[in-house]
Amino acid sequence: MNDLTRPERLQIMLTQEELAALDDWRFARRMPSRAAAVRELLKRGLEAEGVQLAEGNMRSRDFGVVDSPMRATGGATKDDSDR
């Protein structure tokens, strides 16, 4: 992701304590910037919550809620006829 452009800007307000914690975490890991540290923490937080991060080659259809046989075959399944 480091090679991609980032066209969106996100501004956040932090308390002095939050900023100090961010900087301490960043410096301990020798991260190049606050932005890089925030992106890494965001990524880790989303992964911890079970959010699948998109890869560059994924399509919107790859983000279904459930993987049903109907999606795979494009037709009705035996279970669908019972509903």
C-alpha positions as CSV (number, residue, x, y, z in Angstrom):
1,M,0.0,0.0,0.0
2,N,3.0,2.3,0.4
3,D,3.3,2.7,-3.4
4,L,-0.3,3.8,-3.9
5,T,-1.5,7.4,-3.8
6,R,-3.8,8.5,-1.0
7,P,-6.4,10.8,-2.5
8,E,-8.5,11.1,0.7
9,R,-7.5,13.2,3.7
10,L,-8.8,12.4,7.2
11,Q,-8.3,15.0,10.0
12,I,-8.7,14.0,13.6
13,M,-8.4,15.9,16.9
14,L,-6.4,14.3,19.7
15,T,-5.8,15.2,23.3
16,Q,-2.2,15.8,24.4
17,E,-2.3,12.4,26.1
18,E,-3.5,10.6,23.0
19,L,-0.8,12.4,20.9
20,A,1.9,11.4,23.4
21,A,0.7,7.8,23.3
22,L,0.7,7.8,19.5
23,D,4.2,9.3,19.3
24,D,5.6,6.9,21.9
25,W,4.1,3.9,20.0
26,R,5.5,5.3,16.7
27,F,9.0,6.0,18.0
28,A,9.3,2.6,19.7
29,R,8.6,1.0,16.3
30,R,10.7,3.5,14.3
31,M,7.8,4.5,12.1
32,P,8.5,7.3,9.6
33,S,5.5,9.5,10.4
34,R,2.4,10.0,12.6
35,A,0.3,9.2,9.5
36,A,2.1,5.9,9.0
37,A,1.5,5.1,12.7
38,V,-2.2,6.0,12.5
39,R,-2.6,3.9,9.4
40,E,-0.9,0.9,11.0
41,L,-3.0,1.2,14.2
42,L,-6.2,1.5,12.1
43,K,-5.2,-1.6,10.1
44,R,-4.5,-3.5,13.3
45,G,-7.7,-2.4,14.9
46,L,-9.8,-3.4,11.9
47,E,-8.1,-6.8,11.6
48,A,-8.7,-7.4,15.4
49,E,-12.4,-6.8,14.8
50,G,-12.4,-9.3,11.9
51,V,-12.7,-6.8,9.1
52,Q,-11.2,-8.1,5.8
53,L,-9.0,-5.5,4.2
54,A,-9.4,-5.1,0.5
55,E,-6.5,-6.0,-1.8
56,G,-6.0,-4.0,-5.0
57,N,-7.2,-6.8,-7.2
58,M,-10.5,-7.6,-5.4
59,R,-13.9,-6.8,-6.9
60,S,-17.0,-5.6,-5.1
61,R,-18.6,-9.1,-5.6
62,D,-15.8,-10.5,-3.5
63,F,-17.3,-8.8,-0.4
64,G,-20.5,-10.8,0.0
65,V,-22.2,-11.2,3.3
66,V,-22.5,-15.0,2.9
67,D,-21.1,-17.5,0.4
68,S,-24.1,-19.4,-0.7
69,P,-24.3,-22.1,-3.4
70,M,-26.6,-19.8,-5.3
71,R,-23.9,-17.2,-5.7
72,A,-21.4,-19.8,-6.8
73,T,-23.7,-21.4,-9.4
74,G,-26.0,-18.5,-10.3
75,G,-29.1,-20.5,-9.7
76,A,-31.5,-21.8,-7.0
77,T,-30.4,-24.5,-4.6
78,K,-32.4,-27.3,-3.0
79,D,-32.6,-25.3,0.2
80,D,-34.1,-22.3,-1.6
81,S,-37.1,-24.3,-2.8
82,D,-38.0,-25.1,0.8
83,R,-38.4,-21.4,1.7
